Amino acid sequence: MNILFIHQNFPGQFGKLAEKLAENSENRVVTLGEKKKNKRFRKPGVIDYWYEKPSISSSDTHAYLRLMDTNVRRGQEVYRALRALRK
């Protein structure tokens, strides 16, 4: 079975689950998280990929929309990473 974990702060609450699922050699476990310095999830059977941290919203963005803008930018980075993984 192919299993993909997408979480900006991977491993977060999913690390142990990913590790447990990877114990079964029939599973292919892949993770995708936001790239941070010195952050790796090196566990046997788990393939980890990272996407670039999204750019910061400009100061021109309305304060109420900054979080939404950041999350849209994060979604775009995840999309780009998933397209690259597919290739």
Secondary structure as the mmCIF struct_conf table of DSSP 4:
data_model
#
loop_
_struct_conf.conf_type_id
_struct_conf.id
_struct_conf.beg_label_comp_id
_struct_conf.beg_label_asym_id
_struct_conf.beg_label_seq_id
_struct_conf.end_label_comp_id
_struct_conf.end_label_asym_id
_struct_conf.end_label_seq_id
STRN STRN1 ASN A 2 ILE A 6
TURN_TY1_P TURN_TY1_P1 GLN A 8 PRO A 11
HELX_RH_3T_P HELX_RH_3T_P1 GLY A 12 PHE A 14
HELX_RH_AL_P HELX_RH_AL_P1 GLY A 15 ALA A 22
TURN_TY1_P TURN_TY1_P2 GLU A 23 GLU A 23
BEND BEND1 ASN A 24 ASN A 24
TURN_TY1_P TURN_TY1_P3 SER A 25 GLU A 26
STRN STRN2 ARG A 28 GLU A 34
TURN_TY1_P TURN_TY1_P4 LYS A 37 ASN A 38
TURN_TY1_P TURN_TY1_P5 PRO A 44 GLY A 45
STRN STRN3 VAL A 46 TYR A 51
HELX_LH_PP_P HELX_LH_PP_P1 GLU A 52 SER A 58
TURN_TY1_P TURN_TY1_P6 SER A 59 ASP A 60
BEND BEND2 THR A 61 THR A 61
HELX_RH_3T_P HELX_RH_3T_P2 ALA A 63 LEU A 65
HELX_RH_AL_P HELX_RH_AL_P2 ARG A 66 ARG A 86
#
